[in-house]
Amino acid sequence: MATGTFPSYGADYVTQQKKIAVILKGYPRLSETFIAQELLGLERAGFELTLISMRHPTDRKRHPVHDEIRAPVHYLPEYLYQEPLRVVRGLVRSSRLPGFRAAWRAFLKDLRRDLTPNRIRRFGQAAVLCAEWPEGADWLHAHFIHTPASVARYASLMNGTPWTCSAHAKDIWTSPDWELEGKLSDTRWTVTCNQTGFDRLRGLANGKNHVHLSYHGLDLDRFGPFAGAHSLRDGSDPEDPVTILSVGRAVDKKGYDILLQALALLPAGVCWRFVHIGGGPNLEALKALADRLALAGRITWHGALDQHDCLEAYRRSDLFALACRITADGDRDGLPNVLVEASSQKLACVSTDISGIPELLKDGENGFVVPPEDPKALAGAIERLIRDPALRTRLGEAAERRVRAEFDHHVGIRQLTALFENEWQVA
């Protein structure tokens, strides 16, 4: 399931594998299972990886997939002032590289347009990376086209290592056109995981046919078929309410304030409870909003949980809701992996028609899709699903069929393998 032409590969070629340094904003992260899944898939495909993280982890838990990844992790200085000697040493050593002047000129050009500490930090991190270069690494790949790609681009200019990029959601929509154009002109290729992001990047690539659409999909071995059945609750029994589940970080783009407002609009006679899984900076504000809406007694806030616990929650619940939105600064989801996960467990989903969500959910066919920022429409869809367990079953089964047919992550791994191997195959 992809747009664009992917190179072929196979037994006709003898490949000389290269070691890939993968630049990540932070590692490990509970909210980025799709990245960890991809890293493990590339290792299993035979690639040797070194992970370069721009931040130390903040999550107290890890997913099982993180423990299966063998690649070593190298942490850059998160803030330059915290490790001044390391940064100075990095600048001195990288200044001897043949491409340092070109990187410095590119940095100054960017700095004139983006006079921020963040811009300076990325150049310093690139210098440290080049000075502490992982032994044997001869390729750079950045996950996200905003700050990780900035480090990758400056480092590539300094030491001549070619680089590629995976773009996802916020990074595409909150980066200015001039910055995306510059990075797209330098990267060997870029992949993205949703059609709207692909269209934006392809439009900024100035005619280069090197942007590809590749859904990251789901590891269906971890999310095997649900052998049981979801309940036939219909919201009529206060002793056995319908369970509405949502999994996601409490951040603006997830629209949890809209979801809470929608729950408050449900008729008084409808019996439900809401379960939320995820951390995030807005969590306390959402709990306060739930109090004001007189919903607190019907809500369970679990905080961040690992993948195994999320899987169990999908199977215990009756429907899944996520009110994604576009924020004032343009931030938005691409295709939230939690919708794919929930669908894989025959869980009927309701979400909004932004970004890649309609690429998974077809309204009335395998889920409900409503406009963003519309609590009334969202409440109407949720109420329909609460009252009609047969409808939930039909939509959930259709969603599972779609995921298992078209969102298997092995397809994406094969596409990435082809792109990487095409760069260094020898006849």
JORA-V228504 format. One record per pair of residues at least 24 apart in sequence whose C-alpha atoms are under 8 Angstrom apart, sorted by sequence separation. I is the first residue (numbers start at 1). J is the second residue. D is the distance in whole Angstrom. If there is no record, write none. Layout:
i->I j->J d->D
i->I j->J d->D
//
This chain:
i->50 j->74 d->8
i->52 j->76 d->7
i->54 j->78 d->6
i->138 j->162 d->8
i->139 j->163 d->6
i->140 j->164 d->6
i->141 j->165 d->5
i->142 j->166 d->6
i->143 j->167 d->6
i->144 j->168 d->6
i->163 j->187 d->6
i->164 j->188 d->5
i->165 j->189 d->7
i->166 j->190 d->6
i->167 j->191 d->6
i->168 j->192 d->6
i->173 j->197 d->8
i->180 j->204 d->7
i->181 j->205 d->6
i->274 j->298 d->6
i->275 j->299 d->6
i->276 j->300 d->6
i->277 j->301 d->6
i->278 j->302 d->7
i->279 j->303 d->5
i->40 j->65 d->7
i->122 j->147 d->7
i->126 j->151 d->5
i->130 j->155 d->6
i->141 j->166 d->8
i->146 j->171 d->5
i->162 j->187 d->7
i->163 j->188 d->6
i->164 j->189 d->5
i->165 j->190 d->5
i->166 j->191 d->5
i->167 j->192 d->5
i->168 j->193 d->6
i->172 j->197 d->7
i->181 j->206 d->8
i->273 j->298 d->5
i->274 j->299 d->5
i->275 j->300 d->5
i->276 j->301 d->5
i->277 j->302 d->5
i->278 j->303 d->5
i->279 j->304 d->5
i->335 j->360 d->8
i->27 j->53 d->6
i->43 j->69 d->8
i->125 j->151 d->7
i->126 j->152 d->7
i->129 j->155 d->7
i->145 j->171 d->6
i->146 j->172 d->7
i->162 j->188 d->7
i->164 j->190 d->6
i->165 j->191 d->6
i->166 j->192 d->6
i->167 j->193 d->7
i->168 j->194 d->8
i->272 j->298 d->7
i->273 j->299 d->6
i->274 j->300 d->6
i->275 j->301 d->6
i->276 j->302 d->6
i->277 j->303 d->5
i->278 j->304 d->4
i->20 j->47 d->8
i->22 j->49 d->7
i->24 j->51 d->7
i->26 j->53 d->5
i->43 j->70 d->8
i->123 j->150 d->8
i->144 j->171 d->6
i->145 j->172 d->7
i->177 j->204 d->7
i->273 j->300 d->8
i->275 j->302 d->7
i->276 j->303 d->7
i->277 j->304 d->6
i->278 j->305 d->7
i->320 j->347 d->7
i->324 j->351 d->7
i->325 j->352 d->7
i->351 j->378 d->8
i->19 j->47 d->7
i->20 j->48 d->6
i->21 j->49 d->6
i->22 j->50 d->6
i->23 j->51 d->6
i->24 j->52 d->6
i->25 j->53 d->6
i->26 j->54 d->6
i->27 j->55 d->7
i->29 j->57 d->7
i->37 j->65 d->7
i->40 j->68 d->7
i->122 j->150 d->6
i->123 j->151 d->6
i->126 j->154 d->6
i->127 j->155 d->7
i->130 j->158 d->7
i->169 j->197 d->7
i->172 j->200 d->8
i->244 j->272 d->7
i->246 j->274 d->8
i->248 j->276 d->8
i->249 j->277 d->8
i->250 j->278 d->7
i->277 j->305 d->7
i->314 j->342 d->6
i->319 j->347 d->6
i->320 j->348 d->6
i->321 j->349 d->6
i->322 j->350 d->7
i->323 j->351 d->5
i->324 j->352 d->6
i->326 j->354 d->8
i->350 j->378 d->8
i->366 j->394 d->8
i->367 j->395 d->5
i->18 j->47 d->7
i->19 j->48 d->5
i->20 j->49 d->5
i->21 j->50 d->5
i->22 j->51 d->5
i->23 j->52 d->5
i->24 j->53 d->5
i->25 j->54 d->5
i->26 j->55 d->5
i->27 j->56 d->7
i->28 j->57 d->6
i->29 j->58 d->8
i->30 j->59 d->7
i->36 j->65 d->7
i->40 j->69 d->5
i->122 j->151 d->5
i->126 j->155 d->5
i->130 j->159 d->7
i->146 j->175 d->6
i->168 j->197 d->7
i->172 j->201 d->8
i->242 j->271 d->6
i->243 j->272 d->6
i->244 j->273 d->6
i->245 j->274 d->6
i->246 j->275 d->6
i->247 j->276 d->6
i->248 j->277 d->6
i->249 j->278 d->5
i->250 j->279 d->6
i->251 j->280 d->6
i->257 j->286 d->7
i->260 j->289 d->8
i->264 j->293 d->6
i->318 j->347 d->7
i->319 j->348 d->5
i->320 j->349 d->5
i->321 j->350 d->5
i->322 j->351 d->5
i->323 j->352 d->6
i->325 j->354 d->7
i->366 j->395 d->4
i->367 j->396 d->7
i->17 j->47 d->7
i->18 j->48 d->7
i->19 j->49 d->6
i->20 j->50 d->6
i->21 j->51 d->6
i->22 j->52 d->6
i->23 j->53 d->6
i->24 j->54 d->6
i->25 j->55 d->6
i->26 j->56 d->6
i->27 j->57 d->6
i->29 j->59 d->6
i->33 j->63 d->8
i->36 j->66 d->6
i->39 j->69 d->7
i->153 j->183 d->7
i->241 j->271 d->5
i->242 j->272 d->5
i->243 j->273 d->5
i->244 j->274 d->5
i->245 j->275 d->5
i->246 j->276 d->5
i->247 j->277 d->5
i->248 j->278 d->5
i->249 j->279 d->5
i->250 j->280 d->4
i->251 j->281 d->6
i->252 j->282 d->8
i->256 j->286 d->7
i->260 j->290 d->7
i->264 j->294 d->8
i->311 j->341 d->8
i->315 j->345 d->6
i->317 j->347 d->8
i->318 j->348 d->7
i->319 j->349 d->6
i->320 j->350 d->6
i->321 j->351 d->6
i->322 j->352 d->7
i->324 j->354 d->7
i->365 j->395 d->6
i->366 j->396 d->6
i->17 j->48 d->8
i->19 j->50 d->7
i->21 j->52 d->7
i->23 j->54 d->7
i->26 j->57 d->6
i->28 j->59 d->8
i->30 j->61 d->7
i->123 j->154 d->6
i->240 j->271 d->8
i->241 j->272 d->4
i->242 j->273 d->6
i->243 j->274 d->6
i->244 j->275 d->6
i->245 j->276 d->6
i->246 j->277 d->6
i->247 j->278 d->6
i->248 j->279 d->8
i->249 j->280 d->5
i->250 j->281 d->6
i->251 j->282 d->6
i->264 j->295 d->7
i->314 j->345 d->7
i->319 j->350 d->8
i->350 j->381 d->7
i->364 j->395 d->7
i->366 j->397 d->8
i->30 j->62 d->6
i->33 j->65 d->8
i->241 j->273 d->6
i->243 j->275 d->7
i->245 j->277 d->8
i->250 j->282 d->5
i->257 j->289 d->8
i->261 j->293 d->8
i->315 j->347 d->8
i->350 j->382 d->7
i->366 j->398 d->5
i->367 j->399 d->7
i->29 j->62 d->7
i->30 j->63 d->7
i->36 j->69 d->8
i->91 j->124 d->7
i->94 j->127 d->6
i->150 j->183 d->8
i->153 j->186 d->7
i->236 j->269 d->7
i->238 j->271 d->5
i->250 j->283 d->5
i->260 j->293 d->8
i->277 j->310 d->8
i->314 j->347 d->7
i->365 j->398 d->7
i->366 j->399 d->5
i->28 j->62 d->7
i->90 j->124 d->8
i->93 j->127 d->8
i->94 j->128 d->8
i->149 j->183 d->7
i->153 j->187 d->8
i->236 j->270 d->6
i->237 j->271 d->6
i->238 j->272 d->8
i->145 j->180 d->8
i->235 j->270 d->5
i->236 j->271 d->6
i->91 j->127 d->5
i->94 j->130 d->6
i->235 j->271 d->4
i->250 j->286 d->8
i->87 j->124 d->6
i->90 j->127 d->5
i->91 j->128 d->7
i->94 j->131 d->6
i->235 j->272 d->6
i->348 j->385 d->8
i->28 j->66 d->7
i->87 j->125 d->8
i->90 j->128 d->4
i->93 j->131 d->6
i->145 j->183 d->8
i->361 j->399 d->7
i->89 j->128 d->8
i->90 j->129 d->8
i->87 j->127 d->8
i->90 j->130 d->7
i->91 j->131 d->8
i->80 j->121 d->6
i->87 j->128 d->6
i->90 j->131 d->5
i->79 j->121 d->7
i->86 j->128 d->7
i->89 j->131 d->8
i->90 j->132 d->8
i->360 j->402 d->8
i->360 j->403 d->8
i->80 j->124 d->7
i->348 j->392 d->5
i->80 j->125 d->8
i->347 j->392 d->7
i->348 j->393 d->7
i->347 j->393 d->8
i->349 j->395 d->8
i->107 j->154 d->7
i->325 j->372 d->5
i->346 j->393 d->7
i->348 j->395 d->6
i->349 j->396 d->7
i->77 j->125 d->7
i->106 j->154 d->8
i->324 j->372 d->7
i->325 j->373 d->7
i->347 j->395 d->8
i->348 j->396 d->4
i->76 j->125 d->6
i->323 j->372 d->7
i->346 j->395 d->8
i->347 j->396 d->5
i->323 j->373 d->8
i->346 j->396 d->4
i->347 j->397 d->8
i->103 j->154 d->5
i->345 j->396 d->8
i->346 j->397 d->5
i->348 j->399 d->7
i->76 j->128 d->7
i->103 j->155 d->8
i->346 j->398 d->8
i->347 j->399 d->8
i->76 j->129 d->7
i->343 j->396 d->6
i->346 j->399 d->7
i->103 j->157 d->5
i->346 j->400 d->5
i->102 j->157 d->6
i->103 j->158 d->6
i->323 j->378 d->8
i->344 j->399 d->7
i->345 j->400 d->6
i->102 j->158 d->7
i->343 j->399 d->5
i->344 j->400 d->5
i->100 j->157 d->7
i->101 j->158 d->8
i->343 j->400 d->5
i->344 j->401 d->8
i->99 j->157 d->5
i->100 j->158 d->4
i->99 j->158 d->4
i->100 j->159 d->7
i->344 j->403 d->6
i->98 j->158 d->7
i->99 j->159 d->6
i->343 j->403 d->7
i->344 j->404 d->7
i->97 j->158 d->6
i->98 j->159 d->7
i->99 j->160 d->7
i->321 j->382 d->8
i->97 j->159 d->6
i->259 j->321 d->8
i->247 j->310 d->8
i->259 j->322 d->7
i->340 j->403 d->7
i->94 j->158 d->7
i->259 j->323 d->6
i->258 j->323 d->7
i->256 j->322 d->8
i->319 j->385 d->7
i->255 j->322 d->7
i->256 j->323 d->6
i->319 j->386 d->8
i->340 j->407 d->8
i->245 j->313 d->8
i->254 j->322 d->7
i->255 j->323 d->5
i->110 j->179 d->8
i->245 j->314 d->7
i->254 j->323 d->6
i->255 j->324 d->5
i->254 j->324 d->4
i->255 j->325 d->6
i->54 j->125 d->8
i->253 j->324 d->6
i->254 j->325 d->6
i->245 j->317 d->6
i->253 j->325 d->5
i->244 j->317 d->6
i->245 j->318 d->8
i->252 j->325 d->8
i->253 j->326 d->6
i->319 j->392 d->7
i->243 j->317 d->5
i->244 j->318 d->6
i->245 j->319 d->6
i->246 j->320 d->6
i->253 j->327 d->6
i->318 j->392 d->8
i->242 j->317 d->8
i->243 j->318 d->5
i->244 j->319 d->5
i->245 j->320 d->5
i->246 j->321 d->5
i->247 j->322 d->8
i->252 j->327 d->7
i->242 j->318 d->6
i->243 j->319 d->7
i->244 j->320 d->6
i->245 j->321 d->6
i->246 j->322 d->6
i->244 j->321 d->7
i->253 j->331 d->7
i->253 j->332 d->5
i->254 j->333 d->8
i->253 j->333 d->7
i->50 j->134 d->7
i->230 j->315 d->7
i->233 j->318 d->8
i->230 j->316 d->7
i->50 j->137 d->8
i->230 j->317 d->7
i->231 j->318 d->6
i->223 j->311 d->7
i->230 j->318 d->6
i->226 j->315 d->7
i->248 j->338 d->7
i->247 j->338 d->6
i->54 j->148 d->8
i->35 j->143 d->8
i->265 j->375 d->8
i->265 j->376 d->7
i->21 j->134 d->8
i->262 j->375 d->4
i->266 j->379 d->6
i->270 j->383 d->8
i->261 j->375 d->6
i->262 j->376 d->6
i->265 j->379 d->6
i->266 j->380 d->8
i->272 j->386 d->8
i->258 j->373 d->6
i->21 j->137 d->6
i->258 j->374 d->7
i->259 j->375 d->7
i->262 j->378 d->6
i->263 j->379 d->6
i->270 j->386 d->8
i->19 j->136 d->6
i->20 j->137 d->6
i->21 j->138 d->8
i->23 j->140 d->7
i->230 j->347 d->8
i->258 j->375 d->6
i->262 j->379 d->5
i->266 j->383 d->7
i->19 j->137 d->5
i->20 j->138 d->6
i->21 j->139 d->6
i->22 j->140 d->6
i->23 j->141 d->6
i->24 j->142 d->6
i->25 j->143 d->8
i->223 j->341 d->7
i->255 j->373 d->8
i->18 j->137 d->7
i->19 j->138 d->6
i->20 j->139 d->5
i->21 j->140 d->5
i->22 j->141 d->5
i->23 j->142 d->5
i->24 j->143 d->6
i->25 j->144 d->8
i->218 j->337 d->8
i->225 j->344 d->7
i->226 j->345 d->5
i->259 j->378 d->7
i->18 j->138 d->6
i->19 j->139 d->6
i->20 j->140 d->6
i->21 j->141 d->6
i->22 j->142 d->6
i->23 j->143 d->6
i->24 j->144 d->8
i->217 j->337 d->8
i->224 j->344 d->8
i->225 j->345 d->6
i->226 j->346 d->7
i->18 j->139 d->7
i->20 j->141 d->7
i->22 j->143 d->7
i->223 j->344 d->7
i->224 j->345 d->8
i->25 j->147 d->7
i->218 j->340 d->7
i->223 j->345 d->7
i->25 j->148 d->6
i->217 j->340 d->7
i->218 j->341 d->7
i->24 j->148 d->6
i->220 j->344 d->8
i->23 j->148 d->6
i->23 j->149 d->8
i->23 j->151 d->8
i->23 j->152 d->7
i->197 j->334 d->7
i->194 j->334 d->6
i->193 j->334 d->7
i->194 j->335 d->6
i->193 j->335 d->7
i->242 j->386 d->6
i->235 j->386 d->6
i->234 j->386 d->5
i->235 j->387 d->6
i->233 j->386 d->8
i->234 j->387 d->5
i->233 j->387 d->8
i->234 j->388 d->6
i->174 j->329 d->6
i->234 j->389 d->6
i->174 j->330 d->6
i->233 j->389 d->7
i->173 j->330 d->6
i->174 j->331 d->6
i->232 j->389 d->5
i->173 j->331 d->6
i->197 j->355 d->8
i->231 j->389 d->8
i->232 j->390 d->8
i->173 j->332 d->7
i->196 j->355 d->6
i->170 j->330 d->8
i->171 j->331 d->8
i->195 j->355 d->7
i->196 j->356 d->7
i->170 j->331 d->5
i->194 j->355 d->7
i->195 j->356 d->6
i->169 j->331 d->7
i->170 j->332 d->6
i->194 j->356 d->5
i->169 j->332 d->6
i->170 j->333 d->7
i->230 j->393 d->8
i->169 j->333 d->5
i->170 j->334 d->8
i->195 j->359 d->8
i->169 j->334 d->5
i->194 j->359 d->8
i->168 j->334 d->6
i->38 j->216 d->7
i->34 j->216 d->7
i->37 j->219 d->7
i->34 j->217 d->8
i->34 j->218 d->8
i->220 j->404 d->7
i->220 j->408 d->6
i->218 j->407 d->6
i->219 j->408 d->6
i->220 j->409 d->8
i->217 j->407 d->4
i->218 j->408 d->5
i->219 j->409 d->5
i->216 j->407 d->8
i->217 j->408 d->5
i->218 j->409 d->5
i->219 j->410 d->7
i->215 j->407 d->7
i->217 j->409 d->4
i->216 j->409 d->6
i->217 j->410 d->8
i->215 j->409 d->8
i->217 j->411 d->8
i->217 j->412 d->7
i->216 j->412 d->6
i->215 j->412 d->6
i->216 j->413 d->8
i->214 j->412 d->6
i->214 j->415 d->7
i->4 j->209 d->8
i->6 j->212 d->8
i->4 j->211 d->7
i->5 j->212 d->7
i->4 j->212 d->5
i->3 j->212 d->6
i->4 j->213 d->7
i->2 j->212 d->7
i->3 j->213 d->5
i->2 j->213 d->5
i->3 j->214 d->7
i->2 j->214 d->5
i->1 j->214 d->7
i->2 j->215 d->7
i->1 j->215 d->7
i->31 j->248 d->8
i->31 j->249 d->7
i->64 j->306 d->8
i->61 j->304 d->8
i->63 j->306 d->5
i->64 j->307 d->7
i->61 j->305 d->7
i->62 j->306 d->6
i->63 j->307 d->6
i->61 j->306 d->7
i->63 j->308 d->8
i->30 j->304 d->8
i->30 j->306 d->7
i->34 j->337 d->7
i->45 j->413 d->8
i->41 j->410 d->8
i->38 j->409 d->8
i->42 j->413 d->7
i->41 j->413 d->6
i->45 j->417 d->7
i->38 j->413 d->7
i->42 j->417 d->7
i->17 j->421 d->8
i->1 j->406 d->7
i->15 j->421 d->7
i->18 j->424 d->8
i->17 j->424 d->7
i->16 j->424 d->6
i->6 j->415 d->7
i->9 j->418 d->6
i->15 j->424 d->7
i->16 j->425 d->6
i->1 j->411 d->8
i->8 j->418 d->6
i->15 j->425 d->5
i->16 j->426 d->7
i->7 j->418 d->6
i->14 j->425 d->7
i->15 j->426 d->6
i->6 j->418 d->7
i->7 j->419 d->6
i->9 j->421 d->7
i->13 j->425 d->6
i->14 j->426 d->6
i->6 j->419 d->7
i->9 j->422 d->7
i->13 j->426 d->6
i->14 j->427 d->6
i->8 j->422 d->8
i->13 j->427 d->5
i->7 j->422 d->6
i->12 j->427 d->8
//
